[in-house]
Amino acid sequence: MDIAFKMLINYISKQSGIDLNQYRESYLKRRIELRMKATGNKTFEEYLSFLRKNGKKEIEELINTIAINVTEFMRDVTPFKFFMDMVLPDIANRKLKVKSNMLRFWSAGCSNGEEPYSIAICIYEALGSDWLFTIYATDIDLDSLEKAKEGYYDASQLKNLNKALLYKYFEKEDDGYRVKSFLKKHIRFKRHDLTTDTPVSRYLDGIFCRNVIIYFNDSQKSKIFNDFYNALVSRGYLIIGKSETLPSEFNNKFKCINLKDKVYQKI
Ligand SMILES: C[S@@+](CC[C@H](N)C(=O)[O-])C[C@H]1O[C@@H](n2cnc3c(N)ncnc32)[C@H](O)[C@@H]1O
C-alpha cells in the first residue's frame, strides 16, 4: 500500500470510527477514486487535504460510497425459491421431531431491510403462521438500519413480488408500500460490524450474508465464517451471494448443497 493511500485510509478510519483496513485495497481504491472524481481531486494527497478542509460531510459521503447498500426484495429470486422449497421444509421437519416451533435467522449486512423482510415472507409462505420466529437483521450503516426499521419501499424495490404477496404483506401508502406490522414484529434490527463484533445470537437455523463479503480481505472472511459456523445449529444453513465464494479452508465445516444459489449447510 503506498504511503499517501495509507495516510488517507488511517485518517478516514479515525474520523469515521470505521476500520477501513477491513476492506480489500483494490475495492477501497475504486470507491475512493469515485469520490475523488466527484470532488475534483486528482491524487490521494489532494483528496486528504480536501477531507481535512471539508470535514464530516465528505467523510459521510465517502462512507456511504464504500458501504454501498444496493438491494431489493427476493434479490436474485432463485436462492429465495430454494430457501422456501428445500431449506425451510427441512428445518421444519427437524423441529417437529423435537416438538419445537421456534426458528431463528440472521440477515447479516441487511442494508435497507429488503432481505430480512423477504426471509419473513418466505417463512409465512412456506410454513404458514404457526411458527414463532425471529430474524436478526444487522448492518454497519445506521442510515440503512433506519430505512429498514421504517419498512417503506417504492415499487422498484418490490418488482420481484407478485400482486398477491404485495397485498398480503404490505399496505399501500402514498407512492410506495409499507411492510405490515405483523411481519415487522419478527425482525430485530441492530447495528453490528461483522469484522469486529461477536455473532448476534447462537442456535441459528440459518444465516443470509449475501453481497457483503466481497468487501473483505482473507483474514476478515475467516473471522466472519468462523463466527457463522459457531452461531449456527448443527445442519444450519448459510446462504451467500451468487457471485461470492466460501474460502476453501471452510470446506470441512460447510457442505455446498446448491452451488448455483450458494447455499451451504453446517457439517
Ligand atoms: C450490497 S448490500 C447487501 C444487502 C443484502 N444482503 C443483499 O444481498 O441484497 C451490502 C451491505 O453490507 C453492509 N456492510 C458493509 N460492511 C459491513 C460490515 N463491516 N459489517 C456489517 N455490514 C457491513 C453495507 O452497509 C451494506 O448495507
The ligand as a Tripos MOL2 file, in Angstrom:
@<TRIPOS>MOLECULE
LIG
   27    29     1     0     0
SMALL
NO_CHARGES

@<TRIPOS>ATOM
      1 C1        -24.8320   -4.6780   -1.1740 C.3       1 LIG1
      2 S1        -25.5180   -4.5950    0.4340 S.3       1 LIG1
      3 C2        -26.2020   -6.2290    0.6010 C.3       1 LIG1
      4 C3        -27.6020   -6.2230    1.0890 C.3       1 LIG1
      5 C4        -28.3030   -7.5760    1.0970 C.3       1 LIG1
      6 N1        -27.5880   -8.5280    1.9170 N.3       1 LIG1
      7 C5        -28.4510   -8.0870   -0.3100 C.2       1 LIG1
      8 O1        -27.8000   -9.0460   -0.7210 O.co2     1 LIG1
      9 O2        -29.2570   -7.5110   -1.0390 O.co2     1 LIG1
     10 C6        -24.0610   -4.6740    1.4720 C.3       1 LIG1
     11 C7        -24.3370   -4.2410    2.8990 C.3       1 LIG1
     12 O3        -23.2150   -4.6340    3.6960 O.3       1 LIG1
     13 C8        -23.0590   -3.6680    4.6980 C.3       1 LIG1
     14 N2        -21.7150   -3.7620    5.2810 N.ar      1 LIG1
     15 C9        -20.5330   -3.3400    4.7520 C.ar      1 LIG1
     16 N3        -19.5190   -3.5480    5.6170 N.ar      1 LIG1
     17 C10       -20.0920   -4.1410    6.7230 C.ar      1 LIG1
     18 C11       -19.5710   -4.5990    7.9600 C.ar      1 LIG1
     19 N4        -18.2690   -4.4910    8.2400 N.pl3     1 LIG1
     20 N5        -20.4230   -5.1460    8.8660 N.ar      1 LIG1
     21 C12       -21.7590   -5.2370    8.5820 C.ar      1 LIG1
     22 N6        -22.3130   -4.8180    7.4330 N.ar      1 LIG1
     23 C13       -21.4910   -4.2730    6.5070 C.ar      1 LIG1
     24 C14       -23.2930   -2.3570    3.9500 C.3       1 LIG1
     25 O4        -23.5770   -1.2850    4.8380 O.3       1 LIG1
     26 C15       -24.4420   -2.7350    3.0460 C.3       1 LIG1
     27 O5        -25.6920   -2.3960    3.6240 O.3       1 LIG1
@<TRIPOS>BOND
     1     1     2 1
     2     2     3 1
     3     2    10 1
     4     3     4 1
     5     4     5 1
     6     5     6 1
     7     5     7 1
     8     7     8 2
     9     7     9 1
    10    10    11 1
    11    11    12 1
    12    11    26 1
    13    12    13 1
    14    13    14 1
    15    13    24 1
    16    14    15 ar
    17    14    23 ar
    18    15    16 ar
    19    16    17 ar
    20    17    18 ar
    21    17    23 ar
    22    18    19 1
    23    18    20 ar
    24    20    21 ar
    25    21    22 ar
    26    22    23 ar
    27    24    25 1
    28    24    26 1
    29    26    27 1
@<TRIPOS>SUBSTRUCTURE
     1 LIG1         1 GROUP 0 **** ****
